């Protein structure tokens, strides 16, 4: 069974439920979000936008699946840039109750195959807060290497925070 699949509008209700249930768990790692983010309407707007950006070739929005095929989170290749860059940014989140089961690592490994084998990308970049050791381990298990620290990189939990940067280069294109 695949670890991820393309998001659909049918995923909206479960994503709204997961967002609401995981609101406090994800708050330290996410941008500050308005109350609408945690509703079906808010998730419908996000998924609709993601699917439009996917149709334009700018994003690859997937859901993370558990062993039974249940949606357990999201993983996305953002800011896909073509031309000589052939690169993207990776982001993901997982339901708190599903942490520690290997689902995030399986999802990252799955999306790498899609990025390199299907999309022909050369490089994937990801960033984590310096104290997000669990996410760093996921990236390292998937073959990413740490390459720097970006000061005040993203506004997370209401303040500009540093991020440790990771990358994975498609060795088949070397």
matplotlib code that plots the C-alpha trace (Angstrom):
import matplotlib.pyplot as plt

x = [0.0, 1.4, 2.2, 0.8, -1.7, -2.9, -5.3, -8.9, -11.9, -13.2, -10.4, -11.7, -13.9, -11.2, -8.5, -10.7, -11.2, -7.5, -6.6, -9.0, -7.9, -4.2, -4.6, -2.5, -0.1, 0.8, 0.7, 4.4, 5.5, 2.9, 2.2, -0.4, -3.8, -7.2, -10.2, -11.4, -8.4, -9.9, -13.3, -14.5, -14.9, -11.4, -9.9, -12.1, -10.5, -7.0, -7.5, -9.1, -6.2, -3.7, -5.4, -5.4, -1.7, -1.1, -2.9, -0.4, 2.5, 3.5, 2.6, 2.1, -0.3, -0.6, -2.2, -0.3, -2.0, -1.7, -1.5, -5.3, -5.5, -6.8, -5.7, -3.2, -1.7, -0.4, 2.8, 3.4, 6.0, 5.6, 7.1, 8.0, 10.4, 11.4, 14.0, 17.6, 16.6, 14.3, 13.7, 10.9, 10.3, 8.9, 6.4, 4.5, 2.5, 1.2, -1.7, -0.3, -1.8, 0.1, 3.6, 6.3, 4.9, 7.1, 4.3, 6.2, 9.3, 7.4, 5.5, 8.8, 10.3, 7.2, 7.1, 10.9, 10.2, 7.4, 9.5, 12.5, 11.0, 7.8, 8.4, 12.1, 13.1, 16.8, 16.6, 14.2, 14.7, 13.1, 13.5, 12.8, 12.9, 16.2, 14.5, 12.3, 14.5, 11.9, 11.3, 15.1, 15.4, 12.6, 14.5, 17.9, 16.4, 15.1, 18.6, 18.4, 21.6, 21.7, 23.3, 22.7, 20.8, 18.5, 18.0, 14.4, 13.4, 9.6, 7.0, 6.1, 3.8, 3.6, 7.3, 10.1, 12.2, 15.4, 15.3, 17.8, 17.9, 18.1, 18.3, 18.2, 19.7, 18.6, 21.8, 20.4, 20.7, 24.4]
y = [0.0, 3.4, 5.8, 8.8, 9.8, 12.9, 14.9, 15.1, 17.2, 14.1, 14.3, 17.7, 16.4, 14.2, 16.9, 19.4, 16.9, 16.1, 19.9, 20.5, 17.5, 18.4, 22.1, 22.3, 19.5, 21.3, 24.9, 25.1, 23.9, 25.8, 29.4, 31.1, 30.1, 31.6, 29.6, 29.0, 26.8, 24.2, 24.0, 22.1, 25.4, 26.4, 23.1, 23.1, 26.5, 25.2, 21.9, 23.7, 26.1, 23.2, 21.4, 24.5, 25.0, 21.3, 21.7, 24.6, 22.3, 24.5, 22.0, 18.4, 18.0, 14.5, 13.0, 10.6, 7.2, 4.6, 0.9, 0.6, 3.6, 6.0, 9.7, 10.5, 13.8, 15.8, 16.0, 18.5, 19.5, 23.3, 25.9, 23.6, 25.5, 24.2, 25.4, 25.0, 24.8, 21.8, 22.1, 22.2, 22.6, 19.7, 20.2, 17.6, 17.1, 14.0, 13.3, 13.2, 9.8, 8.4, 9.7, 7.2, 4.6, 5.3, 6.9, 10.2, 8.4, 6.2, 9.3, 11.2, 8.2, 7.9, 11.6, 11.5, 8.7, 10.8, 14.0, 12.3, 9.5, 11.1, 14.8, 14.7, 17.1, 17.5, 18.7, 18.7, 21.1, 20.9, 23.0, 22.3, 24.3, 23.6, 21.8, 19.7, 16.7, 14.1, 15.8, 16.0, 12.3, 11.6, 13.6, 12.0, 8.5, 9.4, 10.4, 14.2, 16.0, 19.1, 22.0, 25.2, 27.3, 30.1, 32.8, 34.1, 31.9, 31.5, 33.0, 30.0, 30.1, 33.9, 34.7, 34.6, 31.5, 30.0, 26.8, 24.0, 23.4, 20.0, 18.9, 15.8, 15.8, 13.3, 11.3, 9.7, 13.0, 13.6]
z = [0.0, -0.8, 2.0, 0.3, -2.5, -4.1, -2.0, -3.0, -2.1, -0.4, 2.1, 3.4, 6.3, 7.8, 7.3, 9.2, 12.0, 12.2, 12.1, 15.0, 17.1, 16.6, 17.0, 20.2, 19.2, 15.9, 17.2, 18.2, 14.7, 12.5, 11.6, 13.7, 12.2, 12.3, 13.6, 10.1, 9.4, 11.7, 9.9, 6.9, 5.0, 5.8, 4.7, 1.6, 0.6, 1.3, -0.6, -3.5, -3.7, -3.4, -6.3, -8.5, -7.8, -8.5, -11.9, -12.6, -11.8, -8.7, -5.9, -5.2, -2.3, -0.9, 2.2, 4.4, 4.8, 7.6, 6.9, 6.5, 4.1, 6.7, 6.2, 9.0, 7.9, 4.9, 2.9, 0.2, -2.3, -2.4, -4.6, -7.5, -9.7, -13.2, -15.6, -14.4, -10.7, -10.8, -7.1, -4.4, -0.7, 1.4, 4.2, 6.2, 9.4, 11.1, 13.5, 17.1, 17.7, 14.7, 15.7, 16.3, 13.9, 10.9, 8.9, 8.4, 7.3, 4.9, 3.5, 3.0, 1.2, -1.0, -2.0, -2.8, -5.4, -6.9, -6.9, -8.5, -10.7, -11.8, -11.7, -12.6, -9.9, -9.0, -5.4, -2.4, 0.5, 3.9, 7.1, 10.7, 13.9, 15.6, 18.5, 16.3, 16.6, 15.7, 12.3, 11.7, 12.3, 9.8, 7.2, 8.0, 7.8, 4.4, 3.2, 3.6, 4.7, 6.9, 5.1, 7.0, 9.5, 8.2, 10.8, 11.3, 8.4, 9.0, 11.3, 13.3, 16.4, 16.0, 15.9, 13.4, 14.1, 12.9, 10.8, 10.2, 6.5, 4.9, 1.2, -0.9, -4.3, -7.0, -7.5, -10.6, -12.4, -11.6]

ax = plt.figure().add_subplot(projection="3d")
ax.plot(x, y, z, "-o")
ax.set_aspect("equal")
plt.show()
